[in-house]
């Protein structure tokens, strides 16, 4: 199960912090525009897994520019034993289209 930008924004606006938000874009993309996620570029996901293991059973939401890299990151996390990973459908392109 993945998450739409509308669902994610609603949760962020409500102050819901019962999930881990991870931005898997490159640092320059994160600097240009981000919604508060922890920066873990997709190429670094596997090396970041030891630091993320405390969240193995937590809800983890990943996002990128369009949803492709975060889809790959989701697969890597699930393959590493993470039980509740959601990809943000459409990524930040969809976010900006929906919310400006």
N, CA, C and O atoms as CSV, one atom per row, in Angstrom:
chain,resi,resn,atom,element,x,y,z
A,1,UNK,N,N,0.850,-1.185,0.000
A,1,UNK,CA,C,0.000,0.000,0.000
A,1,UNK,C,C,0.892,1.242,0.000
A,1,UNK,O,O,1.814,1.353,0.808
A,2,UNK,N,N,0.613,2.161,-0.898
A,2,UNK,CA,C,1.379,3.408,-0.967
A,2,UNK,C,C,0.511,4.559,-0.480
A,2,UNK,O,O,-0.592,4.336,0.019
A,3,UNK,N,N,0.997,5.780,-0.619
A,3,UNK,CA,C,0.280,6.944,-0.101
A,3,UNK,C,C,0.270,8.042,-1.163
A,3,UNK,O,O,1.247,8.224,-1.890
A,4,UNK,N,N,-0.841,8.771,-1.244
A,4,UNK,CA,C,-0.919,9.896,-2.173
A,4,UNK,C,C,-0.372,11.145,-1.497
A,4,UNK,O,O,-0.250,11.201,-0.274
A,5,UNK,N,N,-0.042,12.149,-2.313
A,5,UNK,CA,C,0.449,13.400,-1.729
A,5,UNK,C,C,-0.642,14.058,-0.888
A,5,UNK,O,O,-0.346,14.703,0.118
A,6,UNK,N,N,-1.890,13.901,-1.292
A,6,UNK,CA,C,-2.993,14.487,-0.516
A,6,UNK,C,C,-3.096,13.842,0.865
A,6,UNK,O,O,-3.275,14.534,1.867
A,7,UNK,N,N,-2.981,12.521,0.913
A,7,UNK,CA,C,-3.028,11.814,2.205
A,7,UNK,C,C,-1.845,12.217,3.082
A,7,UNK,O,O,-2.004,12.447,4.281
A,8,UNK,N,N,-0.662,12.299,2.481
A,8,UNK,CA,C,0.533,12.668,3.244
A,8,UNK,C,C,0.425,14.088,3.774
A,8,UNK,O,O,0.741,14.338,4.937
A,9,UNK,N,N,-0.016,15.021,2.940
A,9,UNK,CA,C,-0.142,16.418,3.388
A,9,UNK,C,C,-1.145,16.525,4.532
A,9,UNK,O,O,-0.913,17.257,5.494
A,10,UNK,N,N,-2.238,15.812,4.435
A,10,UNK,CA,C,-3.251,15.839,5.491
A,10,UNK,C,C,-2.646,15.367,6.813
A,10,UNK,O,O,-2.906,15.948,7.866
A,11,UNK,N,N,-1.846,14.319,6.748
A,11,UNK,CA,C,-1.206,13.802,7.963
A,11,UNK,C,C,-0.178,14.790,8.507
A,11,UNK,O,O,-0.118,15.011,9.717
A,12,UNK,N,N,0.627,15.382,7.639
A,12,UNK,CA,C,1.616,16.366,8.091
A,12,UNK,C,C,0.928,17.587,8.691
A,12,UNK,O,O,1.335,18.077,9.744
A,13,UNK,N,N,-0.118,18.079,8.019
A,13,UNK,CA,C,-0.844,19.256,8.516
A,13,UNK,C,C,-1.495,18.992,9.866
A,13,UNK,O,O,-1.641,19.908,10.675
A,14,UNK,N,N,-1.889,17.741,10.116
A,14,UNK,CA,C,-2.528,17.384,11.383
A,14,UNK,C,C,-1.503,17.158,12.492
A,14,UNK,O,O,-1.868,16.896,13.638
A,15,UNK,N,N,-0.206,17.260,12.143
A,15,UNK,CA,C,0.832,17.056,13.147
A,15,UNK,C,C,1.106,15.593,13.449
A,15,UNK,O,O,1.731,15.267,14.459
A,16,UNK,N,N,0.641,14.713,12.577
A,16,UNK,CA,C,0.880,13.281,12.748
A,16,UNK,C,C,2.379,13.017,12.580
A,16,UNK,O,O,2.948,13.264,11.516
A,17,UNK,N,N,2.997,12.520,13.627
A,17,UNK,CA,C,4.425,12.190,13.528
A,17,UNK,C,C,4.657,10.722,13.878
A,17,UNK,O,O,5.713,10.352,14.391
A,18,UNK,N,N,3.660,9.897,13.593
A,18,UNK,CA,C,3.763,8.469,13.874
A,18,UNK,C,C,4.335,7.702,12.690
A,18,UNK,O,O,3.974,6.548,12.458
A,19,UNK,N,N,5.211,8.332,11.958
A,19,UNK,CA,C,5.869,7.682,10.833
A,19,UNK,C,C,7.221,8.337,10.612
A,19,UNK,O,O,7.490,9.431,11.107
A,20,UNK,N,N,8.065,7.643,9.856
A,20,UNK,CA,C,9.386,8.157,9.503
A,20,UNK,C,C,9.310,8.599,8.046
A,20,UNK,O,O,8.940,7.812,7.174
A,21,UNK,N,N,9.660,9.857,7.781
A,21,UNK,CA,C,9.597,10.424,6.436
A,21,UNK,C,C,11.008,10.531,5.880
A,21,UNK,O,O,11.878,11.167,6.475
A,22,UNK,N,N,11.228,9.891,4.711
A,22,UNK,CA,C,12.570,9.855,4.125
A,22,UNK,C,C,12.525,10.382,2.695
A,22,UNK,O,O,11.736,9.925,1.867
A,23,UNK,N,N,13.389,11.353,2.428
A,23,UNK,CA,C,13.572,11.947,1.100
A,23,UNK,C,C,14.751,11.235,0.446
A,23,UNK,O,O,15.880,11.327,0.927
A,24,UNK,N,N,14.488,10.517,-0.663
A,24,UNK,CA,C,15.567,9.755,-1.298
A,24,UNK,C,C,16.143,10.461,-2.528
A,24,UNK,O,O,16.816,9.838,-3.349
A,25,UNK,N,N,15.874,11.761,-2.648
A,25,UNK,CA,C,16.437,12.536,-3.754
A,25,UNK,C,C,17.885,12.919,-3.436
A,25,UNK,O,O,18.423,12.571,-2.385
A,26,UNK,N,N,18.490,13.636,-4.363
A,26,UNK,CA,C,19.859,14.107,-4.177
A,26,UNK,C,C,19.859,15.358,-3.293
A,26,UNK,O,O,18.841,16.044,-3.194
A,27,UNK,N,N,20.989,15.658,-2.653
A,27,UNK,CA,C,21.046,16.819,-1.760
A,27,UNK,C,C,20.589,18.128,-2.416
A,27,UNK,O,O,19.880,18.909,-1.781
A,28,UNK,N,N,20.980,18.385,-3.677
A,28,UNK,CA,C,20.583,19.646,-4.301
A,28,UNK,C,C,19.061,19.721,-4.479
A,28,UNK,O,O,18.487,20.807,-4.395
A,29,UNK,N,N,18.404,18.586,-4.723
A,29,UNK,CA,C,16.945,18.576,-4.852
A,29,UNK,C,C,16.296,18.862,-3.503
A,29,UNK,O,O,15.315,19.600,-3.410
A,30,UNK,N,N,16.863,18.265,-2.467
A,30,UNK,CA,C,16.362,18.447,-1.104
A,30,UNK,C,C,16.479,19.910,-0.681
A,30,UNK,O,O,15.586,20.455,-0.033
A,31,UNK,N,N,17.600,20.539,-1.060
A,31,UNK,CA,C,17.812,21.950,-0.711
A,31,UNK,C,C,16.836,22.861,-1.440
A,31,UNK,O,O,16.369,23.849,-0.875
A,32,UNK,N,N,16.523,22.534,-2.704
A,32,UNK,CA,C,15.609,23.356,-3.489
A,32,UNK,C,C,14.202,23.348,-2.911
A,32,UNK,O,O,13.548,24.389,-2.844
A,33,UNK,N,N,13.733,22.168,-2.489
A,33,UNK,CA,C,12.362,22.035,-1.989
A,33,UNK,C,C,12.246,20.712,-1.263
A,33,UNK,O,O,12.595,19.666,-1.810
A,34,UNK,N,N,11.758,20.752,-0.033
A,34,UNK,CA,C,11.503,19.498,0.678
A,34,UNK,C,C,10.356,19.689,1.652
A,34,UNK,O,O,9.990,20.813,1.996
A,35,UNK,N,N,9.801,18.579,2.086
A,35,UNK,CA,C,8.656,18.622,2.999
A,35,UNK,C,C,9.024,18.125,4.391
A,35,UNK,O,O,8.160,17.761,5.189
A,36,UNK,N,N,10.327,18.117,4.662
A,36,UNK,CA,C,10.779,17.800,6.012
A,36,UNK,C,C,11.327,16.412,6.224
A,36,UNK,O,O,11.635,16.036,7.355
A,37,UNK,N,N,11.457,15.643,5.164
A,37,UNK,CA,C,11.965,14.285,5.325
A,37,UNK,C,C,13.460,14.249,5.598
A,37,UNK,O,O,14.197,15.176,5.263
A,38,UNK,N,N,13.886,13.155,6.216
A,38,UNK,CA,C,15.322,12.904,6.433
A,38,UNK,C,C,15.928,12.572,5.074
A,38,UNK,O,O,15.406,11.724,4.350
A,39,UNK,N,N,17.013,13.226,4.730
A,39,UNK,CA,C,17.658,13.011,3.436
A,39,UNK,C,C,18.511,11.748,3.457
A,39,UNK,O,O,19.488,11.652,4.200
A,40,UNK,N,N,18.119,10.772,2.621
A,40,UNK,CA,C,18.886,9.547,2.411
A,40,UNK,C,C,18.822,9.274,0.905
A,40,UNK,O,O,17.932,8.555,0.451
A,41,UNK,N,N,19.753,9.835,0.124
A,41,UNK,CA,C,19.705,9.616,-1.326
A,41,UNK,C,C,19.593,8.132,-1.665
A,41,UNK,O,O,20.182,7.287,-0.991
A,42,UNK,N,N,18.834,7.824,-2.712
A,42,UNK,CA,C,18.542,6.426,-3.034
A,42,UNK,C,C,19.811,5.580,-3.144
A,42,UNK,O,O,19.799,4.406,-2.775
A,43,UNK,N,N,20.886,6.149,-3.638
A,43,UNK,CA,C,22.143,5.401,-3.742
A,43,UNK,C,C,22.767,5.077,-2.397
A,43,UNK,O,O,23.676,4.251,-2.320
A,44,UNK,N,N,22.290,5.720,-1.334
A,44,UNK,CA,C,22.830,5.505,0.016
A,44,UNK,C,C,21.898,4.697,0.906
A,44,UNK,O,O,22.211,4.458,2.073
A,45,UNK,N,N,20.756,4.273,0.369
A,45,UNK,CA,C,19.771,3.581,1.206
A,45,UNK,C,C,20.367,2.342,1.865
A,45,UNK,O,O,20.184,2.136,3.065
A,46,UNK,N,N,21.068,1.523,1.107
A,46,UNK,CA,C,21.596,0.283,1.682
A,46,UNK,C,C,22.614,0.558,2.791
A,46,UNK,O,O,22.650,-0.165,3.787
A,47,UNK,N,N,23.434,1.586,2.631
A,47,UNK,CA,C,24.406,1.886,3.685
A,47,UNK,C,C,23.736,2.562,4.885
A,47,UNK,O,O,24.295,2.560,5.981
A,48,UNK,N,N,22.543,3.141,4.690
A,48,UNK,CA,C,21.822,3.796,5.787
A,48,UNK,C,C,20.972,2.812,6.590
A,48,UNK,O,O,20.487,3.158,7.667
A,49,UNK,N,N,20.785,1.607,6.088
A,49,UNK,CA,C,19.902,0.637,6.759
A,49,UNK,C,C,20.273,0.432,8.233
A,49,UNK,O,O,19.374,0.425,9.075
A,50,UNK,N,N,21.561,0.264,8.585
A,50,UNK,CA,C,21.866,0.088,10.015
A,50,UNK,C,C,21.350,1.245,10.874
A,50,UNK,O,O,20.924,1.026,12.008
A,51,UNK,N,N,21.382,2.477,10.347
A,51,UNK,CA,C,20.900,3.633,11.101
A,51,UNK,C,C,19.376,3.670,11.171
A,51,UNK,O,O,18.807,4.330,12.040
A,52,UNK,N,N,18.725,2.971,10.268
A,52,UNK,CA,C,17.265,2.994,10.209
A,52,UNK,C,C,16.618,1.793,10.886
A,52,UNK,O,O,15.394,1.736,11.004
A,53,UNK,N,N,17.427,0.830,11.334
A,53,UNK,CA,C,16.874,-0.422,11.875
A,53,UNK,C,C,15.934,-0.221,13.054
A,53,UNK,O,O,15.046,-1.044,13.277
A,54,UNK,N,N,16.109,0.854,13.813
A,54,UNK,CA,C,15.197,1.119,14.929
A,54,UNK,C,C,13.765,1.314,14.424
A,54,UNK,O,O,12.813,1.187,15.194
A,55,UNK,N,N,13.615,1.618,13.146
A,55,UNK,CA,C,12.295,1.891,12.564
A,55,UNK,C,C,11.771,0.739,11.714
A,55,UNK,O,O,10.842,0.914,10.926
A,56,UNK,N,N,12.367,-0.431,11.876
A,56,UNK,CA,C,12.039,-1.585,11.038
A,56,UNK,C,C,10.549,-1.929,11.071
A,56,UNK,O,O,9.986,-2.360,10.065
A,57,UNK,N,N,9.918,-1.739,12.223
A,57,UNK,CA,C,8.497,-2.068,12.362
A,57,UNK,C,C,7.605,-0.827,12.374
A,57,UNK,O,O,6.393,-0.942,12.559
A,58,UNK,N,N,8.185,0.344,12.181
A,58,UNK,CA,C,7.413,1.584,12.122
A,58,UNK,C,C,6.945,1.835,10.690
A,58,UNK,O,O,7.452,1.232,9.744
A,59,UNK,N,N,5.988,2.717,10.550
A,59,UNK,CA,C,5.587,3.144,9.215
A,59,UNK,C,C,6.676,4.061,8.661
A,59,UNK,O,O,7.056,5.041,9.302
A,60,UNK,N,N,7.168,3.741,7.480
A,60,UNK,CA,C,8.196,4.539,6.811
A,60,UNK,C,C,7.600,5.020,5.492
A,60,UNK,O,O,7.115,4.215,4.697
A,61,UNK,N,N,7.636,6.324,5.261
A,61,UNK,CA,C,7.129,6.904,4.018
A,61,UNK,C,C,8.309,7.511,3.275
A,61,UNK,O,O,9.025,8.352,3.818
A,62,UNK,N,N,8.511,7.082,2.029
A,62,UNK,CA,C,9.619,7.568,1.215
A,62,UNK,C,C,9.076,8.427,0.079
A,62,UNK,O,O,7.982,8.188,-0.433
A,63,UNK,N,N,9.869,9.442,-0.308
A,63,UNK,CA,C,9.466,10.268,-1.445
A,63,UNK,C,C,10.677,10.706,-2.243
A,63,UNK,O,O,11.797,10.762,-1.736
A,64,UNK,N,N,10.418,11.018,-3.520
A,64,UNK,CA,C,11.459,11.526,-4.414
A,64,UNK,C,C,10.798,12.533,-5.352
A,64,UNK,O,O,9.756,13.096,-5.015
A,65,UNK,N,N,11.377,12.762,-6.498
A,65,UNK,CA,C,10.836,13.730,-7.444
A,65,UNK,C,C,9.538,13.239,-8.067
A,65,UNK,O,O,8.553,13.975,-8.115
A,66,UNK,N,N,9.534,11.984,-8.551
A,66,UNK,CA,C,8.372,11.497,-9.300
A,66,UNK,C,C,7.763,10.210,-8.754
A,66,UNK,O,O,6.682,9.808,-9.184
A,67,UNK,N,N,8.433,9.571,-7.828
A,67,UNK,CA,C,7.954,8.300,-7.290
A,67,UNK,C,C,8.765,7.109,-7.752
A,67,UNK,O,O,8.596,6.012,-7.220
A,68,UNK,N,N,9.648,7.293,-8.735
A,68,UNK,CA,C,10.450,6.167,-9.242
A,68,UNK,C,C,11.552,5.762,-8.269
A,68,UNK,O,O,11.649,4.596,-7.889
A,69,UNK,N,N,12.385,6.728,-7.863
A,69,UNK,CA,C,13.486,6.404,-6.937
A,69,UNK,C,C,12.943,5.944,-5.587
A,69,UNK,O,O,13.496,5.038,-4.963
A,70,UNK,N,N,11.859,6.573,-5.142
A,70,UNK,CA,C,11.295,6.153,-3.856
A,70,UNK,C,C,10.681,4.761,-3.974
A,70,UNK,O,O,10.637,4.019,-2.992
A,71,UNK,N,N,10.205,4.399,-5.168
A,71,UNK,CA,C,9.738,3.025,-5.378
A,71,UNK,C,C,10.877,2.031,-5.223
A,71,UNK,O,O,10.711,0.968,-4.625
A,72,UNK,N,N,12.045,2.388,-5.771
A,72,UNK,CA,C,13.230,1.530,-5.610
A,72,UNK,C,C,13.640,1.462,-4.144
A,72,UNK,O,O,13.965,0.390,-3.634
A,73,UNK,N,N,13.625,2.614,-3.466
A,73,UNK,CA,C,14.000,2.643,-2.049
A,73,UNK,C,C,13.045,1.785,-1.228
A,73,UNK,O,O,13.467,1.077,-0.314
A,74,UNK,N,N,11.760,1.850,-1.555
A,74,UNK,CA,C,10.779,1.015,-0.856
A,74,UNK,C,C,11.135,-0.456,-1.017
A,74,UNK,O,O,11.126,-1.204,-0.040
A,75,UNK,N,N,11.447,-0.877,-2.235
A,75,UNK,CA,C,11.799,-2.274,-2.479
A,75,UNK,C,C,13.032,-2.679,-1.673
A,75,UNK,O,O,13.073,-3.772,-1.109
A,76,UNK,N,N,14.038,-1.803,-1.617
A,76,UNK,CA,C,15.250,-2.097,-0.854
A,76,UNK,C,C,14.945,-2.247,0.635
A,76,UNK,O,O,15.449,-3.159,1.291
A,77,UNK,N,N,14.118,-1.347,1.163
A,77,UNK,CA,C,13.773,-1.397,2.588
A,77,UNK,C,C,12.963,-2.646,2.908
A,77,UNK,O,O,13.222,-3.321,3.904
A,78,UNK,N,N,11.983,-2.954,2.063
A,78,UNK,CA,C,11.169,-4.156,2.294
A,78,UNK,C,C,12.053,-5.406,2.235
A,78,UNK,O,O,11.914,-6.306,3.063
A,79,UNK,N,N,12.959,-5.458,1.258
A,79,UNK,CA,C,13.866,-6.602,1.133
A,79,UNK,C,C,14.794,-6.715,2.345
A,79,UNK,O,O,15.312,-7.793,2.636
A,80,UNK,N,N,15.000,-5.598,3.048
A,80,UNK,CA,C,15.855,-5.585,4.235
A,80,UNK,C,C,15.066,-5.822,5.521
A,80,UNK,O,O,15.610,-5.709,6.620
A,81,UNK,N,N,13.779,-6.153,5.378
A,81,UNK,CA,C,12.991,-6.530,6.545
A,81,UNK,C,C,12.081,-5.459,7.109
A,81,UNK,O,O,11.438,-5.679,8.135
A,82,UNK,N,N,12.010,-4.305,6.466
A,82,UNK,CA,C,11.096,-3.265,6.945
A,82,UNK,C,C,9.677,-3.684,6.588
A,82,UNK,O,O,9.408,-4.087,5.457
A,83,UNK,N,N,8.771,-3.587,7.556
A,83,UNK,CA,C,7.455,-4.206,7.383
A,83,UNK,C,C,6.363,-3.265,6.899
A,83,UNK,O,O,5.312,-3.738,6.468
A,84,UNK,N,N,6.567,-1.942,6.951
A,84,UNK,CA,C,5.480,-1.016,6.623
A,84,UNK,C,C,6.038,0.199,5.893
A,84,UNK,O,O,6.139,1.282,6.469
A,85,UNK,N,N,6.398,0.019,4.627
A,85,UNK,CA,C,7.002,1.090,3.835
A,85,UNK,C,C,6.007,1.540,2.775
A,85,UNK,O,O,5.418,0.718,2.073
A,86,UNK,N,N,5.826,2.852,2.667
A,86,UNK,CA,C,4.916,3.416,1.669
A,86,UNK,C,C,5.672,4.374,0.756
A,86,UNK,O,O,6.473,5.191,1.210
A,87,UNK,N,N,5.402,4.256,-0.532
A,87,UNK,CA,C,5.960,5.167,-1.527
A,87,UNK,C,C,4.964,6.307,-1.724
A,87,UNK,O,O,3.757,6.074,-1.785
A,88,UNK,N,N,5.461,7.529,-1.823
A,88,UNK,CA,C,4.605,8.682,-2.111
A,88,UNK,C,C,4.374,8.734,-3.614
A,88,UNK,O,O,5.286,9.039,-4.383
A,89,UNK,N,N,3.162,8.438,-4.020
A,89,UNK,CA,C,2.819,8.346,-5.436
A,89,UNK,C,C,2.944,9.701,-6.130
A,89,UNK,O,O,2.351,10.690,-5.698
A,90,UNK,N,N,3.718,9.731,-7.204
A,90,UNK,CA,C,3.900,10.972,-7.960
A,90,UNK,C,C,4.970,11.890,-7.406
A,90,UNK,O,O,5.359,12.854,-8.066
A,91,UNK,N,N,5.457,11.609,-6.197
A,91,UNK,CA,C,6.547,12.373,-5.601
A,91,UNK,C,C,6.293,13.867,-5.493
A,91,UNK,O,O,5.151,14.320,-5.416
A,92,UNK,N,N,7.388,14.622,-5.490
A,92,UNK,CA,C,7.287,16.065,-5.312
A,92,UNK,C,C,6.704,16.770,-6.540
A,92,UNK,O,O,6.225,17.899,-6.433
A,93,UNK,N,N,6.739,16.115,-7.698
A,93,UNK,CA,C,6.050,16.698,-8.860
A,93,UNK,C,C,4.553,16.753,-8.586
A,93,UNK,O,O,3.910,17.772,-8.839
A,94,UNK,N,N,4.001,15.664,-8.072
A,94,UNK,CA,C,2.582,15.633,-7.738
A,94,UNK,C,C,2.270,16.590,-6.599
A,94,UNK,O,O,1.224,17.238,-6.597
A,95,UNK,N,N,3.182,16.682,-5.622
A,95,UNK,CA,C,2.979,17.592,-4.486
A,95,UNK,C,C,2.866,19.031,-4.983
A,95,UNK,O,O,1.943,19.757,-4.617
A,96,UNK,N,N,3.824,19.429,-5.824
A,96,UNK,CA,C,3.815,20.813,-6.321
A,96,UNK,C,C,2.617,21.083,-7.212
A,96,UNK,O,O,2.072,22.187,-7.201
A,97,UNK,N,N,2.199,20.078,-7.992
A,97,UNK,CA,C,1.027,20.242,-8.839
A,97,UNK,C,C,-0.223,20.425,-7.990
A,97,UNK,O,O,-1.092,21.231,-8.323
A,98,UNK,N,N,-0.315,19.673,-6.884
A,98,UNK,CA,C,-1.482,19.731,-6.026
A,98,UNK,C,C,-1.500,20.951,-5.116
A,98,UNK,O,O,-2.560,21.522,-4.858
A,99,UNK,N,N,-0.326,21.352,-4.628
A,99,UNK,CA,C,-0.274,22.368,-3.572
A,99,UNK,C,C,0.569,23.595,-3.910
A,99,UNK,O,O,0.665,24.521,-3.105
A,100,UNK,N,N,1.174,23.609,-5.085
A,100,UNK,CA,C,1.958,24.780,-5.488
A,100,UNK,C,C,3.357,24.808,-4.976
A,100,UNK,O,O,4.098,25.749,-5.258
